[in-house]
Amino acid sequence: MTTSSKPRLVVIGSGWAGFYLAENIDLNAYSVTVISPRRTSAYTPLLASAAVGLFNFYLAEEPVRSKSRCALRFIKANVLDINFPTKTCRCAPAFDEDPQLAQDEFDVDYDYLVIAPGCQPNTFGTPGVAEHAIFIKNVSDAMKVRKTMFDLLEKASLPNVSAARAKELLHIAIVGGGPTGIELTAELDDLCQDELRHIYPQVAEHVSISIYDVAPHILSAYDNKLHEYATSQLQKRHIDIAPNTRIEKVDGQALYIKDKGRVPYGMLIWATGNKNVALLERIDVKLSEKGLKRILTDDRLRVFNPGKEGGVHDGVFALGDAADIEGASLPTTAEVAVQKAEYLVRNFNELAKSSDGAGTVSAFTQPFKYSQKQLVSYIGAHDGVIAGKGPNSEGWTGRSAWLAWRSGSLMWNRNWRSRVMIALTWILNRVFGKEIARM
Ligand SMILES: Cc1cc2nc3c(=O)[nH]c(=O)nc-3n(C[C@H](O)[C@H](O)[C@H](O)COP(=O)(O)OP(=O)(O)OC[C@H]3O[C@@H](n4cnc5c(N)ncnc54)[C@H](O)[C@@H]3O)c2cc1C
Protein backbone atom coordinates (compact mmCIF):
# COMPACT_ATOMS: atom_id res chain seq x y z
CA MET A 1 0.00 0.00 0.00
CA THR A 2 1.14 3.59 -0.63
CA THR A 3 1.53 6.42 1.83
CA SER A 4 -1.74 7.79 0.37
CA SER A 5 -4.75 6.53 2.28
CA LYS A 6 -6.41 5.03 -0.77
CA PRO A 7 -5.32 1.69 -2.26
CA ARG A 8 -4.21 1.93 -5.90
CA LEU A 9 -6.47 -0.10 -8.17
CA VAL A 10 -5.14 -0.49 -11.70
CA VAL A 11 -7.41 -1.72 -14.50
CA ILE A 12 -5.90 -3.07 -17.74
CA GLY A 13 -8.28 -2.45 -20.67
CA SER A 14 -11.17 -0.06 -21.35
CA GLY A 15 -13.60 -2.53 -22.95
CA TRP A 16 -16.85 -3.81 -21.50
CA ALA A 17 -15.20 -5.19 -18.35
CA GLY A 18 -12.63 -2.45 -17.65
CA PHE A 19 -15.00 0.39 -18.49
CA TYR A 20 -17.81 -0.92 -16.26
CA LEU A 21 -15.36 -1.19 -13.38
CA ALA A 22 -13.96 2.30 -13.93
CA GLU A 23 -17.47 3.72 -14.12
CA ASN A 24 -18.81 2.12 -10.98
CA ILE A 25 -16.04 1.61 -8.46
CA ASP A 26 -16.07 3.94 -5.46
CA LEU A 27 -13.49 6.62 -6.28
CA ASN A 28 -13.56 7.84 -2.68
CA ALA A 29 -12.26 4.46 -1.59
CA TYR A 30 -9.80 3.65 -4.38
CA SER A 31 -7.30 5.56 -6.45
CA VAL A 32 -8.26 4.08 -9.85
CA THR A 33 -6.08 4.07 -12.98
CA VAL A 34 -7.25 2.64 -16.31
CA ILE A 35 -4.49 1.71 -18.75
CA SER A 36 -5.60 1.11 -22.34
CA PRO A 37 -4.60 2.02 -25.88
CA ARG A 38 -8.20 3.17 -26.43
CA ARG A 39 -9.68 6.18 -24.67
CA THR A 40 -13.21 5.01 -25.44
CA SER A 41 -15.16 1.84 -24.88
CA ALA A 42 -17.20 0.52 -27.82
CA TYR A 43 -20.78 -0.69 -27.38
CA THR A 44 -19.97 -3.64 -29.64
CA PRO A 45 -23.58 -4.83 -30.14
CA LEU A 46 -24.31 -1.40 -31.69
CA LEU A 47 -21.44 -1.37 -34.19
CA ALA A 48 -23.31 -3.05 -37.07
CA SER A 49 -26.18 -0.55 -36.80
CA ALA A 50 -23.75 2.37 -36.60
CA ALA A 51 -21.94 1.08 -39.71
CA VAL A 52 -25.11 1.38 -41.78
CA GLY A 53 -26.12 4.79 -40.47
CA LEU A 54 -28.91 3.89 -38.04
CA PHE A 55 -27.42 6.51 -35.73
CA ASN A 56 -24.30 8.57 -35.35
CA PHE A 57 -21.00 6.81 -34.65
CA TYR A 58 -20.33 8.67 -31.41
CA LEU A 59 -23.41 7.00 -29.90
CA ALA A 60 -21.75 3.59 -30.24
CA GLU A 61 -18.93 4.36 -27.83
CA GLU A 62 -18.30 6.00 -24.49
CA PRO A 63 -15.20 7.98 -23.43
CA VAL A 64 -13.32 6.70 -20.36
CA ARG A 65 -12.68 10.22 -19.12
CA SER A 66 -15.71 12.18 -17.96
CA LYS A 67 -16.49 15.30 -15.97
CA SER A 68 -18.41 13.32 -13.38
CA ARG A 69 -15.48 10.93 -12.76
CA CYS A 70 -12.55 13.35 -12.90
CA ALA A 71 -10.75 11.53 -10.06
CA LEU A 72 -10.25 8.60 -12.43
CA ARG A 73 -6.80 8.47 -14.01
CA PHE A 74 -6.46 7.28 -17.61
CA ILE A 75 -3.18 6.30 -19.26
CA LYS A 76 -3.17 5.76 -23.03
CA ALA A 77 -0.75 2.86 -23.19
CA ASN A 78 -0.34 -0.86 -23.67
CA VAL A 79 0.65 -3.00 -20.72
CA LEU A 80 3.64 -5.03 -21.92
CA ASP A 81 4.32 -7.10 -18.84
CA ILE A 82 3.31 -7.55 -15.21
CA ASN A 83 5.72 -8.18 -12.37
CA PHE A 84 3.49 -9.85 -9.78
CA PRO A 85 6.04 -10.02 -6.90
CA THR A 86 6.80 -6.26 -7.13
CA LYS A 87 3.18 -5.37 -8.11
CA THR A 88 4.21 -3.38 -11.17
CA CYS A 89 2.88 -3.06 -14.73
CA ARG A 90 5.37 -2.26 -17.49
CA CYS A 91 3.71 0.04 -20.03
CA ALA A 92 4.39 1.58 -23.45
CA PRO A 93 2.55 4.70 -24.73
CA ALA A 94 0.06 3.75 -27.48
CA PHE A 95 -0.19 6.34 -30.26
CA ASP A 96 -0.56 4.89 -33.76
CA GLU A 97 0.56 8.13 -35.43
CA ASP A 98 3.64 8.38 -33.19
CA PRO A 99 5.00 4.80 -32.86
CA GLN A 100 8.41 6.07 -31.67
CA LEU A 101 6.79 7.10 -28.39
CA ALA A 102 6.22 3.41 -27.57
CA GLN A 103 9.91 3.21 -26.72
CA ASP A 104 9.47 5.53 -23.74
CA GLU A 105 8.34 2.75 -21.42
CA PHE A 106 7.32 3.34 -17.80
CA ASP A 107 6.04 1.44 -14.75
CA VAL A 108 2.73 1.75 -12.94
CA ASP A 109 2.48 0.29 -9.42
CA TYR A 110 -0.67 -1.24 -8.01
CA ASP A 111 -2.14 -2.59 -4.80
CA TYR A 112 -4.99 -4.26 -6.68
CA LEU A 113 -4.85 -5.19 -10.33
CA VAL A 114 -7.75 -6.07 -12.65
CA ILE A 115 -6.69 -7.65 -15.94
CA ALA A 116 -9.25 -7.18 -18.76
CA PRO A 117 -7.44 -6.80 -22.11
CA GLY A 118 -10.07 -8.72 -24.11
CA CYS A 119 -9.10 -10.64 -27.24
CA GLN A 120 -8.06 -9.86 -30.78
CA PRO A 121 -9.64 -11.12 -34.03
CA ASN A 122 -8.48 -14.56 -35.06
CA THR A 123 -7.34 -14.85 -38.67
CA PHE A 124 -6.36 -18.51 -38.15
CA GLY A 125 -3.12 -17.61 -39.90
CA THR A 126 -4.93 -17.16 -43.24
CA PRO A 127 -2.49 -15.30 -45.52
CA GLY A 128 -3.57 -11.79 -46.53
CA VAL A 129 -6.42 -11.42 -44.03
CA ALA A 130 -4.62 -9.08 -41.63
CA GLU A 131 -3.73 -6.75 -44.54
CA HIS A 132 -6.99 -6.77 -46.50
CA ALA A 133 -9.96 -7.60 -44.25
CA ILE A 134 -12.01 -5.29 -42.04
CA PHE A 135 -12.52 -6.53 -38.46
CA ILE A 136 -15.44 -5.28 -36.42
CA LYS A 137 -14.15 -4.43 -32.95
CA ASN A 138 -14.37 -0.66 -32.62
CA VAL A 139 -16.14 2.40 -33.95
CA SER A 140 -13.21 3.07 -36.30
CA ASP A 141 -13.93 -0.35 -37.91
CA ALA A 142 -17.63 0.48 -38.30
CA MET A 143 -16.59 3.78 -39.96
CA LYS A 144 -14.36 1.85 -42.32
CA VAL A 145 -17.28 -0.40 -43.37
CA ARG A 146 -19.44 2.59 -44.21
CA LYS A 147 -16.69 4.45 -46.06
CA THR A 148 -15.66 1.36 -48.03
CA MET A 149 -19.29 0.67 -48.99
CA PHE A 150 -19.76 4.18 -50.36
CA ASP A 151 -16.41 4.20 -52.13
CA LEU A 152 -17.33 0.93 -53.84
CA LEU A 153 -20.73 2.24 -54.90
CA GLU A 154 -19.06 5.34 -56.37
CA LYS A 155 -16.39 3.26 -58.15
CA ALA A 156 -19.08 0.98 -59.59
CA SER A 157 -20.97 4.09 -60.79
CA LEU A 158 -18.05 5.40 -62.87
CA PRO A 159 -18.99 5.59 -66.57
CA ASN A 160 -16.11 3.38 -67.68
CA VAL A 161 -16.92 0.49 -65.31
CA SER A 162 -18.65 -2.52 -66.89
CA ALA A 163 -21.59 -4.31 -65.25
CA ALA A 164 -19.36 -7.37 -64.71
CA ARG A 165 -16.73 -5.28 -62.89
CA ALA A 166 -19.45 -3.47 -60.89
CA LYS A 167 -20.68 -6.89 -59.68
CA GLU A 168 -17.18 -7.79 -58.50
CA LEU A 169 -16.74 -4.45 -56.75
CA LEU A 170 -20.09 -4.74 -55.03
CA HIS A 171 -19.60 -8.27 -53.79
CA ILE A 172 -19.45 -8.08 -49.97
CA ALA A 173 -17.78 -11.15 -48.50
CA ILE A 174 -18.43 -11.81 -44.83
CA VAL A 175 -16.36 -14.57 -43.27
CA GLY A 176 -17.92 -15.95 -40.08
CA GLY A 177 -21.55 -16.98 -39.66
CA GLY A 178 -21.80 -16.20 -35.93
CA PRO A 179 -24.00 -13.41 -34.52
CA THR A 180 -21.51 -10.66 -35.50
CA GLY A 181 -21.29 -11.75 -39.17
CA ILE A 182 -25.04 -12.35 -39.45
CA GLU A 183 -26.09 -9.05 -37.85
CA LEU A 184 -23.76 -7.12 -40.11
CA THR A 185 -25.14 -9.01 -43.12
CA ALA A 186 -28.68 -8.21 -41.99
CA GLU A 187 -27.99 -4.50 -41.54
CA LEU A 188 -26.09 -4.20 -44.84
CA ASP A 189 -28.83 -6.04 -46.72
CA ASP A 190 -31.51 -3.78 -45.18
CA LEU A 191 -29.46 -0.78 -46.29
CA CYS A 192 -29.22 -2.13 -49.86
CA GLN A 193 -32.93 -2.99 -50.05
CA ASP A 194 -33.98 0.44 -48.77
CA GLU A 195 -31.81 3.54 -49.14
CA LEU A 196 -29.17 2.40 -51.62
CA ARG A 197 -31.74 1.44 -54.26
CA HIS A 198 -32.81 5.09 -54.36
CA ILE A 199 -29.41 6.71 -53.93
CA TYR A 200 -27.59 4.45 -56.44
CA PRO A 201 -30.39 3.31 -58.81
CA GLN A 202 -27.92 2.32 -61.58
CA VAL A 203 -25.71 0.01 -59.53
CA ALA A 204 -27.59 -1.06 -56.39
CA GLU A 205 -28.91 -4.17 -58.19
CA HIS A 206 -25.30 -5.39 -58.51
CA VAL A 207 -24.74 -5.56 -54.73
CA SER A 208 -24.45 -9.11 -53.43
CA ILE A 209 -23.58 -10.48 -49.99
CA SER A 210 -21.97 -13.85 -49.25
CA ILE A 211 -21.42 -15.45 -45.86
CA TYR A 212 -18.62 -18.02 -45.59
CA ASP A 213 -18.10 -20.32 -42.64
CA VAL A 214 -16.07 -23.49 -42.06
CA ALA A 215 -18.89 -24.82 -39.84
CA PRO A 216 -21.76 -26.85 -41.36
CA HIS A 217 -24.25 -24.05 -40.65
CA ILE A 218 -24.54 -20.43 -39.52
CA LEU A 219 -25.59 -19.27 -36.01
CA SER A 220 -24.46 -22.56 -34.51
CA ALA A 221 -25.20 -21.37 -30.95
CA TYR A 222 -28.92 -21.71 -31.79
CA ASP A 223 -30.79 -25.03 -32.11
CA ASN A 224 -31.46 -26.61 -35.53
CA LYS A 225 -34.90 -25.12 -36.03
CA LEU A 226 -33.69 -21.56 -35.43
CA HIS A 227 -30.52 -21.67 -37.50
CA GLU A 228 -32.37 -23.39 -40.36
CA TYR A 229 -35.00 -20.64 -40.19
CA ALA A 230 -32.30 -17.94 -40.27
CA THR A 231 -30.62 -19.64 -43.25
CA SER A 232 -33.82 -19.91 -45.27
CA GLN A 233 -34.86 -16.30 -44.53
CA LEU A 234 -31.46 -14.97 -45.59
CA GLN A 235 -31.46 -17.12 -48.72
CA LYS A 236 -34.91 -15.82 -49.67
CA ARG A 237 -33.28 -12.40 -49.77
CA HIS A 238 -30.62 -13.77 -52.17
CA ILE A 239 -27.85 -13.78 -49.61
CA ASP A 240 -25.40 -16.50 -50.53
CA ILE A 241 -24.66 -18.76 -47.55
CA ALA A 242 -21.63 -20.99 -47.97
CA PRO A 243 -21.11 -23.33 -45.00
CA ASN A 244 -18.27 -25.90 -44.91
CA THR A 245 -16.09 -23.37 -46.73
CA ARG A 246 -12.42 -22.88 -46.05
CA ILE A 247 -10.73 -19.67 -47.18
CA GLU A 248 -7.14 -20.53 -48.05
CA LYS A 249 -5.82 -17.02 -48.65
CA VAL A 250 -6.93 -13.56 -49.67
CA ASP A 251 -5.43 -10.68 -51.60
CA GLY A 252 -6.65 -7.14 -52.21
CA GLN A 253 -9.21 -8.24 -54.82
CA ALA A 254 -10.22 -11.84 -54.17
CA LEU A 255 -10.71 -14.72 -51.79
CA TYR A 256 -9.20 -18.09 -52.65
CA ILE A 257 -11.57 -20.81 -51.52
CA LYS A 258 -10.65 -24.49 -51.17
CA ASP A 259 -12.22 -26.56 -54.00
CA LYS A 260 -13.72 -23.41 -55.57
CA GLY A 261 -10.84 -21.13 -56.41
CA ARG A 262 -10.77 -17.36 -56.87
CA VAL A 263 -13.83 -15.30 -55.85
CA PRO A 264 -13.51 -11.53 -56.37
CA TYR A 265 -14.80 -9.19 -53.66
CA GLY A 266 -15.06 -5.45 -53.08
CA MET A 267 -15.25 -5.51 -49.29
CA LEU A 268 -14.09 -8.34 -47.04
CA ILE A 269 -15.32 -8.45 -43.44
CA TRP A 270 -13.67 -11.01 -41.14
CA ALA A 271 -15.75 -12.03 -38.12
CA THR A 272 -14.55 -15.51 -37.25
CA GLY A 273 -13.82 -15.33 -33.55
CA ASN A 274 -11.17 -14.54 -31.01
CA LYS A 275 -7.51 -15.06 -30.31
CA ASN A 276 -5.66 -14.15 -27.09
CA VAL A 277 -3.79 -10.84 -26.90
CA ALA A 278 0.03 -10.99 -26.71
CA LEU A 279 0.11 -9.89 -23.05
CA LEU A 280 -1.30 -13.23 -21.90
CA GLU A 281 1.72 -15.12 -23.21
CA ARG A 282 4.16 -12.87 -21.37
CA ILE A 283 2.78 -12.95 -17.85
CA ASP A 284 3.09 -15.59 -15.16
CA VAL A 285 -0.49 -16.89 -15.14
CA LYS A 286 -2.24 -20.20 -15.70
CA LEU A 287 -3.88 -20.30 -19.16
CA SER A 288 -6.69 -22.55 -20.37
CA GLU A 289 -5.33 -25.32 -22.54
CA LYS A 290 -8.16 -26.05 -24.99
CA GLY A 291 -9.40 -23.57 -27.62
CA LEU A 292 -9.01 -19.88 -26.89
CA LYS A 293 -6.22 -19.21 -24.36
CA ARG A 294 -7.71 -17.40 -21.35
CA ILE A 295 -6.34 -16.53 -17.91
CA LEU A 296 -7.71 -19.00 -15.38
CA THR A 297 -9.17 -17.65 -12.16
CA ASP A 298 -10.94 -19.12 -9.16
CA ASP A 299 -14.66 -18.45 -8.67
CA ARG A 300 -13.82 -15.11 -6.93
CA LEU A 301 -12.04 -14.06 -10.17
CA ARG A 302 -8.61 -14.20 -8.48
CA VAL A 303 -5.78 -15.08 -10.85
CA PHE A 304 -4.00 -18.37 -10.20
CA ASN A 305 -0.27 -18.27 -9.56
CA PRO A 306 1.28 -21.19 -11.51
CA GLY A 307 4.29 -21.17 -9.15
CA LYS A 308 2.15 -21.82 -6.08
CA GLU A 309 0.02 -24.99 -6.17
CA GLY A 310 -3.62 -23.87 -5.86
CA GLY A 311 -2.45 -20.36 -4.84
CA VAL A 312 -3.37 -17.01 -6.35
CA HIS A 313 -1.45 -13.81 -7.12
CA ASP A 314 -2.00 -11.33 -4.30
CA GLY A 315 -4.65 -8.70 -5.18
CA VAL A 316 -4.90 -9.70 -8.85
CA PHE A 317 -8.21 -10.37 -10.64
CA ALA A 318 -9.08 -11.10 -14.28
CA LEU A 319 -12.31 -11.00 -16.25
CA GLY A 320 -13.85 -10.37 -19.67
CA ASP A 321 -12.96 -12.28 -22.84
CA ALA A 322 -9.34 -12.70 -21.67
CA ALA A 323 -10.27 -14.74 -18.59
CA ASP A 324 -12.36 -17.68 -17.51
CA ILE A 325 -13.15 -19.37 -14.20
CA GLU A 326 -11.40 -22.72 -14.08
CA GLY A 327 -13.86 -25.42 -15.12
CA ALA A 328 -16.64 -22.96 -16.06
CA SER A 329 -16.13 -22.32 -19.84
CA LEU A 330 -18.23 -19.18 -19.92
CA PRO A 331 -18.80 -17.53 -23.33
CA THR A 332 -16.78 -14.55 -24.53
CA THR A 333 -19.64 -12.05 -24.35
CA ALA A 334 -20.28 -8.57 -23.00
CA GLU A 335 -22.96 -10.13 -20.81
CA VAL A 336 -20.39 -12.26 -18.94
CA ALA A 337 -17.85 -9.41 -18.86
CA VAL A 338 -20.35 -6.99 -17.31
CA GLN A 339 -21.72 -9.48 -14.79
CA LYS A 340 -18.18 -10.24 -13.61
CA ALA A 341 -17.39 -6.51 -13.47
CA GLU A 342 -20.54 -5.97 -11.36
CA TYR A 343 -19.35 -8.73 -9.03
CA LEU A 344 -15.92 -7.09 -8.64
CA VAL A 345 -17.36 -3.60 -8.10
CA ARG A 346 -19.74 -4.91 -5.43
CA ASN A 347 -16.97 -6.76 -3.62
CA PHE A 348 -14.33 -4.04 -3.93
CA ASN A 349 -16.79 -1.47 -2.58
CA GLU A 350 -17.67 -3.86 0.25
CA LEU A 351 -13.98 -4.44 0.95
CA ALA A 352 -13.41 -0.68 1.24
CA LYS A 353 -16.25 -0.39 3.76
CA SER A 354 -14.96 -3.27 5.86
CA SER A 355 -11.38 -2.01 5.88
CA ASP A 356 -12.43 1.42 7.20
CA GLY A 357 -14.49 -0.27 9.92
CA ALA A 358 -17.88 0.72 8.44
CA GLY A 359 -18.89 -2.70 7.11
CA THR A 360 -18.67 -6.36 7.87
CA VAL A 361 -15.91 -8.36 6.22
CA SER A 362 -18.18 -9.97 3.64
CA ALA A 363 -16.18 -9.03 0.52
CA PHE A 364 -15.34 -11.94 -1.77
CA THR A 365 -16.95 -14.48 0.54
CA GLN A 366 -19.54 -15.45 -2.11
CA PRO A 367 -18.46 -16.90 -5.46
CA PHE A 368 -19.36 -15.30 -8.79
CA LYS A 369 -22.52 -16.75 -10.36
CA TYR A 370 -23.39 -16.23 -14.00
CA SER A 371 -26.99 -15.75 -15.03
CA GLN A 372 -27.47 -16.27 -18.78
CA LYS A 373 -29.93 -14.02 -20.59
CA GLN A 374 -31.65 -14.97 -23.83
CA LEU A 375 -29.60 -15.23 -26.98
CA VAL A 376 -31.01 -12.85 -29.62
CA SER A 377 -29.83 -12.14 -33.17
CA TYR A 378 -31.14 -9.88 -35.92
CA ILE A 379 -31.42 -11.53 -39.34
CA GLY A 380 -32.70 -8.56 -41.35
CA ALA A 381 -36.03 -7.35 -42.81
CA HIS A 382 -37.45 -6.81 -39.31
CA ASP A 383 -36.96 -10.45 -38.39
CA GLY A 384 -34.89 -12.08 -35.64
CA VAL A 385 -34.22 -15.30 -33.77
CA ILE A 386 -34.37 -15.75 -30.00
CA ALA A 387 -33.11 -18.94 -28.38
CA GLY A 388 -35.44 -20.53 -25.85
CA LYS A 389 -34.49 -20.53 -22.18
CA GLY A 390 -34.77 -23.85 -20.40
CA PRO A 391 -35.10 -27.36 -21.87
CA ASN A 392 -38.76 -27.04 -22.97
CA SER A 393 -38.65 -23.62 -24.52
CA GLU A 394 -38.36 -23.54 -28.30
CA GLY A 395 -37.46 -19.90 -28.77
CA TRP A 396 -39.14 -17.73 -31.36
CA THR A 397 -38.66 -15.73 -34.56
CA GLY A 398 -40.29 -12.89 -36.47
CA ARG A 399 -41.09 -9.25 -35.84
CA SER A 400 -41.40 -9.62 -32.06
CA ALA A 401 -37.91 -11.16 -31.99
CA TRP A 402 -36.65 -8.19 -34.00
CA LEU A 403 -38.32 -5.75 -31.60
CA ALA A 404 -36.80 -7.57 -28.63
CA TRP A 405 -33.39 -7.34 -30.30
CA ARG A 406 -33.79 -3.64 -31.15
CA SER A 407 -34.89 -2.66 -27.65
CA GLY A 408 -32.21 -4.92 -26.14
CA SER A 409 -29.56 -3.30 -28.30
CA LEU A 410 -30.69 0.12 -27.08
CA MET A 411 -30.22 -1.03 -23.49
CA TRP A 412 -26.62 -2.03 -24.20
CA ASN A 413 -25.85 1.67 -24.26
CA ARG A 414 -25.39 2.67 -20.62
CA ASN A 415 -25.69 6.40 -21.14
CA TRP A 416 -29.30 7.69 -20.92
CA ARG A 417 -28.58 10.71 -23.07
CA SER A 418 -27.23 8.44 -25.84
CA ARG A 419 -30.19 6.06 -25.50
CA VAL A 420 -32.59 8.94 -26.05
CA MET A 421 -30.54 10.14 -29.05
CA ILE A 422 -30.56 6.65 -30.59
CA ALA A 423 -34.30 6.19 -30.05
CA LEU A 424 -34.95 9.64 -31.53
CA THR A 425 -32.81 8.86 -34.58
CA TRP A 426 -34.76 5.62 -35.12
CA ILE A 427 -38.03 7.53 -35.04
CA LEU A 428 -36.71 10.19 -37.44
CA ASN A 429 -35.36 7.46 -39.75
CA ARG A 430 -38.77 5.82 -39.79
CA VAL A 431 -40.57 9.05 -40.60
CA PHE A 432 -38.11 10.72 -42.99
CA GLY A 433 -35.81 7.86 -44.04
CA LYS A 434 -32.17 7.36 -43.08
CA GLU A 435 -29.67 10.10 -43.76
CA ILE A 436 -27.05 7.59 -44.80
CA ALA A 437 -25.81 9.59 -47.81
CA ARG A 438 -24.93 12.51 -45.52
CA MET A 439 -23.07 10.50 -42.87
C1 LIG B 1 -19.34 -6.63 -33.37
C2 LIG B 1 -19.51 -7.29 -32.04
C3 LIG B 1 -20.79 -7.47 -31.53
C4 LIG B 1 -20.96 -8.07 -30.27
N1 LIG B 1 -22.22 -8.24 -29.80
C5 LIG B 1 -22.40 -8.76 -28.56
C6 LIG B 1 -23.72 -8.90 -28.03
O1 LIG B 1 -24.71 -8.58 -28.67
N2 LIG B 1 -23.83 -9.41 -26.77
C7 LIG B 1 -22.74 -9.76 -26.02
O2 LIG B 1 -22.93 -10.19 -24.86
N3 LIG B 1 -21.49 -9.67 -26.51
C8 LIG B 1 -21.29 -9.18 -27.76
N4 LIG B 1 -20.02 -9.07 -28.27
C9 LIG B 1 -18.88 -9.56 -27.49
C10 LIG B 1 -18.37 -8.47 -26.53
O3 LIG B 1 -18.10 -7.28 -27.22
C11 LIG B 1 -17.10 -8.95 -25.84
O4 LIG B 1 -17.38 -10.13 -25.16
C12 LIG B 1 -16.61 -7.87 -24.88
O5 LIG B 1 -16.12 -6.77 -25.62
C13 LIG B 1 -15.52 -8.38 -23.94
O6 LIG B 1 -15.18 -7.34 -23.08
P1 LIG B 1 -13.68 -7.17 -22.55
O7 LIG B 1 -13.70 -5.98 -21.65
O8 LIG B 1 -13.18 -8.45 -22.03
O9 LIG B 1 -12.82 -6.90 -23.85
P2 LIG B 1 -12.87 -5.72 -24.90
O10 LIG B 1 -14.22 -5.09 -24.90
O11 LIG B 1 -12.35 -6.29 -26.16
O12 LIG B 1 -11.85 -4.65 -24.34
C14 LIG B 1 -10.49 -4.93 -24.15
C15 LIG B 1 -9.76 -3.64 -23.89
O13 LIG B 1 -8.41 -3.91 -23.50
C16 LIG B 1 -7.52 -3.11 -24.27
N5 LIG B 1 -6.22 -3.80 -24.33
C17 LIG B 1 -5.86 -4.85 -25.10
N6 LIG B 1 -4.58 -5.19 -24.85
C18 LIG B 1 -4.13 -4.35 -23.90
C19 LIG B 1 -2.88 -4.17 -23.24
N7 LIG B 1 -1.84 -4.96 -23.48
N8 LIG B 1 -2.76 -3.17 -22.34
C20 LIG B 1 -3.81 -2.35 -22.06
N9 LIG B 1 -5.01 -2.48 -22.66
C21 LIG B 1 -5.17 -3.46 -23.56
C22 LIG B 1 -8.25 -2.98 -25.60
O14 LIG B 1 -7.77 -1.90 -26.36
C23 LIG B 1 -9.67 -2.75 -25.11
O15 LIG B 1 -9.85 -1.43 -24.69
C24 LIG B 1 -19.83 -8.50 -29.54
C25 LIG B 1 -18.53 -8.33 -30.06
C26 LIG B 1 -18.38 -7.73 -31.29
C27 LIG B 1 -16.97 -7.54 -31.82
The ligand as an SDF file (V2000), in Angstrom:
LIG
                    3D

 53 58  0  0  0  0  0  0  0  0999 V2000
  -19.3360   -6.6260  -33.3690 C   0  0  0  0  0  0  0  0  0  0  0  0
  -19.5090   -7.2940  -32.0440 C   0  0  0  0  0  0  0  0  0  0  0  0
  -20.7860   -7.4680  -31.5280 C   0  0  0  0  0  0  0  0  0  0  0  0
  -20.9560   -8.0730  -30.2720 C   0  0  0  0  0  0  0  0  0  0  0  0
  -22.2190   -8.2380  -29.7950 N   0  0  0  0  0  0  0  0  0  0  0  0
  -22.4050   -8.7600  -28.5570 C   0  0  0  0  0  0  0  0  0  0  0  0
  -23.7180   -8.9040  -28.0310 C   0  0  0  0  0  0  0  0  0  0  0  0
  -24.7070   -8.5800  -28.6750 O   0  0  0  0  0  0  0  0  0  0  0  0
  -23.8310   -9.4130  -26.7690 N   0  0  0  0  0  0  0  0  0  0  0  0
  -22.7430   -9.7630  -26.0180 C   0  0  0  0  0  0  0  0  0  0  0  0
  -22.9260  -10.1890  -24.8650 O   0  0  0  0  0  0  0  0  0  0  0  0
  -21.4910   -9.6710  -26.5090 N   0  0  0  0  0  0  0  0  0  0  0  0
  -21.2910   -9.1760  -27.7580 C   0  0  0  0  0  0  0  0  0  0  0  0
  -20.0230   -9.0740  -28.2690 N   0  0  0  0  0  0  0  0  0  0  0  0
  -18.8760   -9.5590  -27.4880 C   0  0  0  0  0  0  0  0  0  0  0  0
  -18.3700   -8.4740  -26.5340 C   0  0  0  0  0  0  0  0  0  0  0  0
  -18.0990   -7.2840  -27.2210 O   0  0  0  0  0  0  0  0  0  0  0  0
  -17.0960   -8.9540  -25.8440 C   0  0  0  0  0  0  0  0  0  0  0  0
  -17.3830  -10.1310  -25.1550 O   0  0  0  0  0  0  0  0  0  0  0  0
  -16.6110   -7.8660  -24.8840 C   0  0  0  0  0  0  0  0  0  0  0  0
  -16.1160   -6.7730  -25.6200 O   0  0  0  0  0  0  0  0  0  0  0  0
  -15.5190   -8.3770  -23.9450 C   0  0  0  0  0  0  0  0  0  0  0  0
  -15.1790   -7.3450  -23.0810 O   0  0  0  0  0  0  0  0  0  0  0  0
  -13.6770   -7.1730  -22.5450 P   0  0  0  0  0  0  0  0  0  0  0  0
  -13.7000   -5.9840  -21.6490 O   0  0  0  0  0  0  0  0  0  0  0  0
  -13.1840   -8.4500  -22.0250 O   0  0  0  0  0  0  0  0  0  0  0  0
  -12.8180   -6.9020  -23.8470 O   0  0  0  0  0  0  0  0  0  0  0  0
  -12.8750   -5.7200  -24.8990 P   0  0  0  0  0  0  0  0  0  0  0  0
  -14.2210   -5.0870  -24.8980 O   0  0  0  0  0  0  0  0  0  0  0  0
  -12.3540   -6.2920  -26.1590 O   0  0  0  0  0  0  0  0  0  0  0  0
  -11.8490   -4.6540  -24.3420 O   0  0  0  0  0  0  0  0  0  0  0  0
  -10.4870   -4.9350  -24.1460 C   0  0  0  0  0  0  0  0  0  0  0  0
   -9.7550   -3.6400  -23.8930 C   0  0  0  0  0  0  0  0  0  0  0  0
   -8.4140   -3.9120  -23.5020 O   0  0  0  0  0  0  0  0  0  0  0  0
   -7.5210   -3.1130  -24.2730 C   0  0  0  0  0  0  0  0  0  0  0  0
   -6.2250   -3.8020  -24.3280 N   0  0  0  0  0  0  0  0  0  0  0  0
   -5.8620   -4.8490  -25.1010 C   0  0  0  0  0  0  0  0  0  0  0  0
   -4.5810   -5.1950  -24.8530 N   0  0  0  0  0  0  0  0  0  0  0  0
   -4.1280   -4.3500  -23.9000 C   0  0  0  0  0  0  0  0  0  0  0  0
   -2.8790   -4.1700  -23.2370 C   0  0  0  0  0  0  0  0  0  0  0  0
   -1.8370   -4.9590  -23.4790 N   0  0  0  0  0  0  0  0  0  0  0  0
   -2.7620   -3.1710  -22.3380 N   0  0  0  0  0  0  0  0  0  0  0  0
   -3.8110   -2.3520  -22.0600 C   0  0  0  0  0  0  0  0  0  0  0  0
   -5.0120   -2.4790  -22.6610 N   0  0  0  0  0  0  0  0  0  0  0  0
   -5.1730   -3.4590  -23.5630 C   0  0  0  0  0  0  0  0  0  0  0  0
   -8.2490   -2.9780  -25.5950 C   0  0  0  0  0  0  0  0  0  0  0  0
   -7.7700   -1.8950  -26.3560 O   0  0  0  0  0  0  0  0  0  0  0  0
   -9.6670   -2.7520  -25.1080 C   0  0  0  0  0  0  0  0  0  0  0  0
   -9.8520   -1.4280  -24.6930 O   0  0  0  0  0  0  0  0  0  0  0  0
  -19.8280   -8.5000  -29.5380 C   0  0  0  0  0  0  0  0  0  0  0  0
  -18.5300   -8.3270  -30.0550 C   0  0  0  0  0  0  0  0  0  0  0  0
  -18.3790   -7.7260  -31.2900 C   0  0  0  0  0  0  0  0  0  0  0  0
  -16.9710   -7.5410  -31.8200 C   0  0  0  0  0  0  0  0  0  0  0  0
  1  2  1  0
  2  3  1  0
  2 52  2  0
  3  4  2  0
  4  5  1  0
  4 50  1  0
  5  6  2  0
  6  7  1  0
  6 13  1  0
  7  8  2  0
  7  9  1  0
  9 10  1  0
 10 11  2  0
 10 12  1  0
 12 13  2  0
 13 14  1  0
 14 15  1  0
 14 50  1  0
 15 16  1  0
 16 17  1  0
 16 18  1  0
 18 19  1  0
 18 20  1  0
 20 21  1  0
 20 22  1  0
 22 23  1  0
 23 24  1  0
 24 25  2  0
 24 26  1  0
 24 27  1  0
 27 28  1  0
 28 29  2  0
 28 30  1  0
 28 31  1  0
 31 32  1  0
 32 33  1  0
 33 34  1  0
 33 48  1  0
 34 35  1  0
 35 36  1  0
 35 46  1  0
 36 37  1  0
 36 45  1  0
 37 38  2  0
 38 39  1  0
 39 40  1  0
 39 45  2  0
 40 41  1  0
 40 42  2  0
 42 43  1  0
 43 44  2  0
 44 45  1  0
 46 47  1  0
 46 48  1  0
 48 49  1  0
 50 51  2  0
 51 52  1  0
 52 53  1  0
M  END
$$$$
